[in-house]
């Protein structure tokens, strides 16, 4: 993450500390889960899905890297900015279980995140093994 020097000069030290901690945690998460993330992207792209890009072509699977694994979600193209329409919720409700099954069938250790947890309904992926033929 790159931040301008002018912004940093006016930023309180406790905020700078939090930014540094976040950057260090993000880097550690990418070191731990980056290869798995790349493999998920390759497998889902090979299956015909596209990756959602919030600043470009919207719609498709979403990837986030956390302390406890890689989170896979789904995004439709209908919404503007951060709005989520009833249509998108319907599509997500169908797509997430399908993505979970596809990930499991292609060798990933993947499971839906239970209700009450952050990112509930999305899919947590923690490992991959070559599936049996």
KEMAR-172563 format. One record per residue: x, y, z of N, C-alpha, C, CB in turn; residue in three letters. Coordinates in Angstrom, 1 decimal. Glycine has a CB too. Example, Ala and Ser with C-alpha at 12.3 -4.5 7.8 and 13.67 -1.06 7.14 Angstrom:
BEGIN
BASE nxx nyy nzz caxx cayy cazz cxx cyy czz cbxx cbyy cbzz code
BASE 13.2 -5.7 7.8 12.3 -4.5 7.8 13.2 -3.3 7.8 11.3 -4.5 9.0 ALA
BASE 12.8 -2.2 7.1 13.7 -1.1 7.1 12.9 0.0 7.9 14.1 -0.6 5.7 SER
//
This chain:
BEGIN
BASE nxx nyy nzz caxx cayy cazz cxx cyy czz cbxx cbyy cbzz code
BASE 0.8 -1.2 0.0 0.0 0.0 0.0 0.9 1.2 0.0 -1.0 0.0 1.2 UNK
BASE 0.6 2.2 -0.9 1.4 3.4 -1.0 0.5 4.6 -0.5 1.9 3.6 -2.4 UNK
BASE 1.1 5.4 0.4 0.4 6.6 0.9 1.3 7.8 0.7 0.0 6.4 2.4 UNK
BASE 0.7 8.9 0.3 1.6 10.1 0.0 2.2 10.6 1.3 0.7 11.2 -0.7 UNK
BASE 3.3 11.2 1.2 4.0 11.8 2.4 3.2 12.9 3.0 5.4 12.4 1.9 UNK
BASE 2.5 13.7 2.2 1.7 14.8 2.7 0.6 14.3 3.6 1.1 15.6 1.5 UNK
BASE 0.0 13.2 3.2 -1.0 12.6 4.1 -0.4 12.1 5.4 -1.7 11.4 3.3 UNK
BASE 0.7 11.5 5.3 1.4 10.9 6.5 1.7 12.0 7.5 2.6 10.1 6.1 UNK
BASE 2.1 13.2 7.0 2.6 14.2 7.9 1.4 14.7 8.8 3.1 15.4 7.1 UNK
BASE 0.2 14.6 8.3 -1.0 15.1 9.0 -1.7 14.0 9.8 -1.9 15.8 8.1 UNK
BASE -1.2 12.8 9.7 -1.8 11.6 10.3 -1.3 11.4 11.7 -1.6 10.4 9.5 UNK
BASE -2.3 11.3 12.7 -1.9 11.1 14.1 -1.0 9.8 14.2 -3.1 11.0 15.0 UNK
BASE -0.1 9.7 15.2 0.8 8.6 15.3 0.0 7.3 15.6 1.8 8.8 16.4 UNK
BASE -1.1 7.3 16.4 -1.8 6.1 16.6 -2.4 5.5 15.4 -2.9 6.3 17.7 UNK
BASE -2.9 6.4 14.5 -3.4 6.0 13.2 -2.3 5.4 12.3 -4.1 7.2 12.5 UNK
BASE -1.1 6.0 12.3 0.0 5.4 11.6 0.4 4.0 12.1 1.2 6.3 11.7 UNK
BASE 0.3 3.9 13.4 0.6 2.5 14.0 -0.4 1.5 13.5 0.6 2.6 15.6 UNK
BASE -1.7 1.9 13.5 -2.7 1.0 13.0 -2.5 0.6 11.5 -4.1 1.6 13.2 UNK
BASE -2.2 1.7 10.8 -1.9 1.4 9.3 -0.8 0.5 9.1 -1.6 2.8 8.6 UNK
BASE 0.3 0.6 9.9 1.5 -0.3 9.8 1.1 -1.7 10.2 2.6 0.3 10.7 UNK
BASE 0.3 -1.8 11.3 -0.1 -3.1 11.7 -1.0 -3.8 10.7 -0.9 -3.0 13.1 UNK
BASE -1.9 -3.1 10.1 -2.7 -3.6 9.0 -1.9 -4.1 7.8 -3.8 -2.6 8.6 UNK
BASE -0.9 -3.2 7.4 -0.1 -3.6 6.3 0.7 -4.8 6.6 0.9 -2.4 5.9 UNK
BASE 1.3 -4.9 7.8 2.1 -6.1 8.1 1.2 -7.3 8.2 2.8 -5.9 9.5 UNK
BASE 0.0 -7.2 8.7 -0.9 -8.4 8.8 -1.3 -8.8 7.4 -2.2 -8.0 9.7 UNK
BASE -1.6 -7.8 6.5 -2.0 -8.1 5.1 -0.9 -8.8 4.4 -2.4 -6.9 4.4 UNK
BASE 0.3 -8.3 4.6 1.5 -9.0 3.9 1.7 -10.4 4.4 2.8 -8.1 4.2 UNK
BASE 1.6 -10.6 5.8 1.7 -11.9 6.3 0.6 -12.9 5.8 1.7 -11.9 7.9 UNK
BASE -0.6 -12.4 5.7 -1.7 -13.2 5.1 -1.4 -13.6 3.7 -3.0 -12.4 5.2 UNK
BASE -0.9 -12.6 2.9 -0.6 -13.0 1.5 0.5 -14.0 1.4 -0.2 -11.7 0.7 UNK
BASE 1.5 -13.8 2.3 2.6 -14.8 2.3 2.1 -16.2 2.6 3.7 -14.4 3.3 UNK
BASE 1.1 -16.3 3.5 0.6 -17.6 3.9 -0.4 -18.2 2.9 -0.1 -17.5 5.3 UNK
BASE -1.3 -17.3 2.4 -2.4 -17.8 1.6 -2.3 -17.4 0.1 -3.7 -17.3 2.1 UNK
BASE -1.3 -16.7 -0.3 -1.2 -16.2 -1.7 -1.2 -17.3 -2.8 0.1 -15.4 -1.9 UNK
BASE -0.4 -18.4 -2.6 -0.4 -19.4 -3.5 -1.8 -20.1 -3.7 0.7 -20.5 -3.1 UNK
BASE -2.4 -20.3 -2.5 -3.8 -20.9 -2.6 -4.7 -19.9 -3.3 -4.3 -21.1 -1.1 UNK
BASE -4.6 -18.6 -3.0 -5.5 -17.6 -3.7 -5.3 -17.7 -5.2 -5.1 -16.2 -3.2 UNK
BASE -4.0 -17.7 -5.6 -3.7 -17.8 -7.1 -4.3 -19.1 -7.7 -2.2 -17.8 -7.3 UNK
BASE -4.2 -20.2 -7.0 -4.8 -21.5 -7.5 -6.3 -21.4 -7.6 -4.4 -22.6 -6.6 UNK
BASE -7.0 -20.8 -6.6 -8.4 -20.6 -6.7 -8.8 -19.8 -7.9 -9.0 -19.9 -5.4 UNK
BASE -8.1 -18.7 -8.1 -8.4 -17.9 -9.3 -8.2 -18.6 -10.5 -7.5 -16.6 -9.2 UNK
BASE -7.1 -19.4 -10.7 -6.9 -20.2 -11.9 -8.0 -21.2 -12.1 -5.5 -20.9 -11.8 UNK
BASE -8.3 -21.9 -11.0 -9.3 -23.0 -11.2 -10.7 -22.4 -11.5 -9.4 -23.8 -9.9 UNK
BASE -11.1 -21.4 -10.9 -12.4 -20.8 -11.2 -12.5 -20.1 -12.5 -12.8 -19.8 -10.1 UNK
BASE -11.4 -19.5 -12.9 -11.3 -18.9 -14.3 -11.3 -20.0 -15.3 -10.0 -18.1 -14.4 UNK
BASE -10.6 -21.1 -15.1 -10.6 -22.2 -16.0 -12.0 -22.8 -16.2 -9.6 -23.3 -15.6 UNK
BASE -12.8 -22.7 -15.1 -14.2 -23.3 -15.1 -15.2 -22.3 -15.8 -14.7 -23.5 -13.7 UNK
BASE -14.7 -21.1 -16.2 -15.5 -20.2 -17.0 -16.0 -19.0 -16.2 -16.7 -21.0 -17.5 UNK
BASE -15.6 -18.9 -14.9 -16.0 -17.8 -14.1 -15.0 -16.6 -14.3 -16.2 -18.2 -12.6 UNK
BASE -15.5 -15.4 -14.1 -14.6 -14.3 -14.1 -14.5 -13.7 -12.7 -15.0 -13.2 -15.1 UNK
BASE -13.3 -13.1 -12.5 -13.1 -12.5 -11.2 -13.7 -11.1 -11.1 -11.6 -12.4 -10.9 UNK
BASE -14.4 -10.8 -10.1 -15.0 -9.5 -9.9 -14.0 -8.4 -9.6 -16.0 -9.5 -8.7 UNK
BASE -14.1 -7.3 -10.3 -13.1 -6.2 -10.1 -13.9 -5.0 -9.7 -12.3 -6.0 -11.4 UNK
BASE -13.9 -4.6 -8.4 -14.7 -3.4 -8.0 -14.4 -2.1 -8.7 -14.6 -3.2 -6.5 UNK
BASE -13.1 -2.0 -9.2 -12.8 -0.8 -9.9 -12.7 -1.0 -11.5 -11.4 -0.3 -9.4 UNK
BASE -13.2 -2.1 -11.9 -13.2 -2.4 -13.3 -14.5 -3.2 -13.7 -12.0 -3.2 -13.8 UNK
BASE -14.3 -4.3 -14.5 -15.5 -5.1 -14.8 -16.1 -5.8 -13.6 -15.1 -6.2 -15.8 UNK
BASE -17.3 -5.4 -13.3 -17.9 -6.0 -12.1 -18.6 -7.3 -12.4 -19.0 -5.0 -11.5 UNK
BASE -18.9 -8.1 -11.3 -19.6 -9.3 -11.5 -18.6 -10.5 -11.5 -20.4 -9.3 -12.7 UNK
BASE -18.9 -11.5 -10.8 -18.1 -12.7 -10.7 -17.7 -13.1 -9.3 -16.9 -12.5 -11.6 UNK
BASE -16.7 -13.9 -9.2 -16.3 -14.4 -7.9 -15.3 -13.3 -7.3 -15.5 -15.8 -7.9 UNK
BASE -15.4 -13.2 -5.9 -14.6 -12.2 -5.2 -13.7 -13.0 -4.3 -15.5 -11.3 -4.4 UNK
BASE -12.5 -12.5 -4.1 -11.5 -13.2 -3.3 -11.0 -12.2 -2.2 -10.3 -13.8 -4.1 UNK
BASE -10.9 -12.7 -1.0 -10.3 -11.9 0.1 -9.4 -12.8 0.9 -11.4 -11.3 1.1 UNK
BASE -8.3 -12.3 1.4 -7.3 -13.1 2.1 -7.4 -12.6 3.6 -5.9 -13.0 1.5 UNK
BASE -7.6 -13.6 4.5 -7.7 -13.3 5.9 -6.7 -14.1 6.7 -9.1 -13.5 6.4 UNK
BASE -6.7 -13.9 8.0 -5.8 -14.7 8.9 -6.1 -16.2 8.8 -5.9 -14.2 10.3 UNK
BASE -7.4 -16.6 8.7 -7.8 -18.0 8.7 -8.1 -18.6 7.4 -9.0 -18.1 9.6 UNK
BASE -7.7 -18.0 6.3 -7.9 -18.6 5.0 -8.3 -17.6 3.9 -8.9 -19.7 5.1 UNK
BASE -8.7 -18.1 2.8 -9.2 -17.3 1.7 -10.7 -17.4 1.7 -8.5 -17.8 0.3 UNK
BASE -11.3 -16.2 1.5 -12.7 -16.1 1.4 -13.2 -15.9 0.0 -13.3 -15.0 2.4 UNK
BASE -14.1 -16.7 -0.5 -14.6 -16.6 -1.8 -16.1 -16.2 -1.7 -14.5 -17.9 -2.6 UNK
BASE -16.5 -15.1 -2.5 -17.8 -14.7 -2.5 -18.3 -14.5 -3.9 -18.0 -13.3 -1.8 UNK
BASE -19.4 -13.9 -4.1 -20.0 -13.7 -5.5 -20.5 -12.3 -5.5 -21.0 -14.7 -5.8 UNK
BASE -20.4 -11.7 -6.7 -21.0 -10.3 -6.9 -21.6 -10.3 -8.3 -19.9 -9.2 -6.8 UNK
BASE -22.8 -9.7 -8.3 -23.5 -9.5 -9.6 -23.1 -8.1 -10.2 -25.1 -9.6 -9.4 UNK
BASE -23.6 -7.8 -11.3 -23.1 -6.6 -12.0 -24.2 -5.5 -11.9 -22.8 -6.8 -13.4 UNK
BASE -25.3 -5.8 -11.3 -26.5 -4.9 -11.3 -26.3 -3.6 -10.4 -27.7 -5.6 -10.9 UNK
BASE -25.6 -3.7 -9.3 -25.6 -2.6 -8.4 -24.7 -1.4 -8.8 -25.2 -3.1 -7.1 UNK
BASE -25.0 -0.3 -8.1 -24.2 0.9 -8.3 -23.5 1.1 -7.0 -25.1 2.1 -8.7 UNK
BASE -22.2 1.4 -7.1 -21.3 1.6 -5.9 -21.4 0.5 -4.9 -21.7 3.0 -5.3 UNK
BASE -21.8 0.7 -3.7 -21.9 -0.3 -2.7 -23.3 -0.8 -2.4 -21.3 0.2 -1.4 UNK
BASE -24.2 -0.5 -3.2 -25.6 -1.0 -3.0 -25.7 -2.4 -3.4 -26.6 -0.2 -3.8 UNK
BASE -26.5 -3.2 -2.7 -26.7 -4.6 -3.0 -28.2 -4.7 -3.2 -26.2 -5.6 -1.8 UNK
BASE -28.6 -5.1 -4.4 -30.1 -5.2 -4.7 -30.6 -6.6 -4.3 -30.3 -5.0 -6.2 UNK
BASE -31.9 -6.7 -4.2 -32.5 -8.0 -4.0 -32.1 -9.0 -5.0 -34.1 -7.9 -3.9 UNK
BASE -32.0 -8.6 -6.3 -31.6 -9.5 -7.4 -30.2 -10.0 -7.0 -31.5 -8.7 -8.7 UNK
BASE -29.3 -9.2 -6.6 -27.9 -9.6 -6.3 -27.9 -10.7 -5.2 -27.0 -8.5 -6.0 UNK
BASE -28.8 -10.4 -4.1 -28.9 -11.3 -3.0 -29.4 -12.7 -3.5 -29.8 -10.8 -1.9 UNK
BASE -30.3 -12.7 -4.5 -30.9 -13.9 -5.0 -29.8 -14.7 -5.8 -32.0 -13.6 -5.9 UNK
BASE -29.0 -14.0 -6.6 -28.0 -14.6 -7.4 -26.9 -15.2 -6.4 -27.3 -13.6 -8.4 UNK
BASE -26.5 -14.4 -5.4 -25.5 -14.8 -4.5 -26.0 -16.1 -3.7 -25.3 -13.7 -3.4 UNK
BASE -27.3 -16.1 -3.4 -27.9 -17.3 -2.7 -27.7 -18.6 -3.5 -29.3 -17.0 -2.4 UNK
BASE -27.8 -18.4 -4.8 -27.6 -19.6 -5.7 -26.2 -19.9 -6.0 -28.4 -19.3 -7.1 UNK
BASE -25.4 -18.9 -6.2 -24.0 -19.0 -6.7 -23.1 -19.5 -5.6 -23.5 -17.7 -7.2 UNK
BASE -23.2 -19.1 -4.3 -22.3 -19.5 -3.3 -22.3 -21.0 -3.0 -22.6 -18.8 -2.0 UNK
BASE -23.4 -21.7 -2.9 -23.4 -23.1 -2.8 -22.8 -23.8 -4.0 -24.8 -23.7 -2.5 UNK
BASE -23.1 -23.3 -5.2 -22.5 -23.9 -6.4 -21.0 -23.7 -6.4 -23.1 -23.2 -7.7 UNK
BASE -20.5 -22.5 -6.1 -19.0 -22.3 -6.0 -18.4 -23.2 -5.0 -18.7 -20.9 -5.7 UNK
BASE -19.1 -23.4 -3.8 -18.5 -24.3 -2.8 -18.4 -25.7 -3.3 -19.5 -24.3 -1.5 UNK
BASE -19.4 -26.2 -4.0 -19.3 -27.6 -4.6 -18.2 -27.7 -5.6 -20.7 -27.9 -5.2 UNK
BASE -18.1 -26.7 -6.5 -17.1 -26.7 -7.5 -15.7 -26.7 -6.8 -17.2 -25.4 -8.4 UNK
BASE -15.5 -25.9 -5.8 -14.2 -25.8 -5.1 -13.9 -27.2 -4.5 -14.2 -24.7 -4.1 UNK
BASE -14.9 -27.8 -3.8 -14.6 -29.0 -3.2 -14.3 -30.1 -4.2 -15.9 -29.5 -2.4 UNK
BASE -15.0 -30.1 -5.3 -14.8 -31.1 -6.4 -13.5 -31.0 -7.1 -16.0 -31.1 -7.4 UNK
BASE -12.9 -29.8 -7.0 -11.6 -29.6 -7.6 -10.5 -29.7 -6.6 -11.6 -28.3 -8.3 UNK
BASE -10.8 -30.2 -5.4 -9.7 -30.5 -4.5 -9.5 -29.5 -3.3 -8.5 -30.7 -5.2 UNK
BASE -10.3 -28.5 -3.3 -10.1 -27.5 -2.2 -10.8 -27.9 -0.9 -10.6 -26.1 -2.7 UNK
BASE -10.3 -27.6 0.2 -11.0 -27.7 1.5 -11.7 -26.4 1.6 -9.9 -28.0 2.7 UNK
BASE -13.0 -26.5 1.4 -13.9 -25.3 1.3 -15.2 -25.5 2.1 -14.2 -24.9 -0.1 UNK
BASE -15.6 -24.5 2.8 -16.9 -24.7 3.6 -17.5 -23.3 3.7 -16.7 -25.4 4.9 UNK
BASE -18.9 -23.3 3.8 -19.6 -22.0 4.0 -19.3 -21.5 5.4 -21.1 -22.2 3.8 UNK
BASE -19.2 -20.2 5.5 -18.9 -19.6 6.8 -20.3 -19.5 7.5 -18.3 -18.2 6.7 UNK
BASE -20.4 -20.0 8.7 -21.7 -20.1 9.4 -22.3 -18.7 9.8 -21.5 -20.9 10.7 UNK
BASE -23.6 -18.7 9.9 -24.3 -17.5 10.4 -23.7 -17.0 11.7 -25.8 -17.8 10.5 UNK
BASE -23.7 -15.7 11.8 -23.2 -15.1 13.0 -21.7 -14.8 13.0 -23.4 -16.0 14.2 UNK
BASE -21.0 -15.3 12.0 -19.6 -15.0 11.8 -19.4 -13.9 10.8 -18.7 -16.3 11.5 UNK
BASE -18.3 -13.2 10.8 -18.0 -12.3 9.7 -18.0 -13.0 8.4 -16.6 -11.6 10.0 UNK
BASE -18.5 -12.4 7.4 -18.6 -12.9 6.0 -19.4 -14.2 6.0 -17.2 -13.3 5.5 UNK
BASE -20.4 -14.3 6.9 -21.3 -15.5 6.9 -21.9 -15.7 5.5 -22.4 -15.4 7.9 UNK
BASE -22.0 -17.0 5.1 -22.5 -17.3 3.8 -21.5 -17.4 2.7 -23.6 -16.3 3.4 UNK
BASE -20.4 -16.7 2.9 -19.3 -16.8 1.9 -18.6 -18.1 2.2 -18.3 -15.6 2.1 UNK
BASE -17.6 -18.4 1.4 -16.9 -19.7 1.5 -15.5 -19.5 1.9 -16.9 -20.4 0.1 UNK
BASE -15.1 -20.2 3.0 -13.7 -20.2 3.5 -12.9 -21.4 2.9 -13.6 -20.2 5.0 UNK
BASE -11.8 -21.1 2.3 -10.9 -22.1 1.7 -9.6 -22.1 2.5 -10.7 -21.9 0.2 UNK
BASE -9.2 -23.3 2.9 -8.0 -23.4 3.7 -6.9 -24.3 3.2 -8.3 -23.8 5.1 UNK
BASE -7.2 -25.0 2.1 -6.2 -26.0 1.6 -6.6 -26.5 0.2 -6.0 -27.2 2.6 UNK
BASE -5.7 -27.2 -0.4 -6.0 -27.8 -1.7 -5.2 -29.1 -1.8 -5.7 -26.9 -2.9 UNK
BASE -5.8 -30.2 -2.3 -5.1 -31.4 -2.6 -5.6 -31.9 -4.0 -5.5 -32.5 -1.5 UNK
BASE -4.7 -32.5 -4.7 -5.0 -33.0 -6.1 -6.2 -34.0 -5.9 -3.8 -33.7 -6.7 UNK
BASE -7.3 -33.7 -6.6 -8.4 -34.6 -6.5 -8.1 -35.9 -7.2 -9.7 -34.0 -7.1 UNK
BASE -8.8 -37.0 -6.7 -8.7 -38.3 -7.3 -9.3 -38.3 -8.7 -9.3 -39.4 -6.4 UNK
BASE -8.7 -39.1 -9.6 -9.2 -39.1 -11.0 -10.5 -39.6 -11.1 -8.2 -39.9 -11.8 UNK
//
